[in-house]
Amino acid sequence: MSNKKYFFGWDNIKWFIREMGSLFSSKPSFFSKKRMESGIAFIIAQIGMVYFLFNNVNEMDTWDICFWAATEFAVSGYIITHIQREKRDFMQTTNPPESESTLPSEEEQANS
């Protein structure tokens, strides 16, 4: 018998379920509640947009499809920009300024 470790093994599934349970409780979780809710809302919006496209594609002209695609790109761009802004703000609040950096200087690196 082979004891291969697979990514979707039972231990990982149990960990995911446990973390999802912790997400909506007072316990700390690996996942961000705000980002998870944003992702779920985005997926629901995408399903609605694709459903609308499939149901109305025969009646849509070129401008309607262009408007639909522009809306898709606008929503995706907004979500990505929002996530990047959160990451940047987090990095600015957790990293010390350059003058207080714990990284070795160029002189120290050259001497080692």
Order of alpha helices (4+ residues) and beta strands (2+ residues): alpha-alpha-alpha-alpha
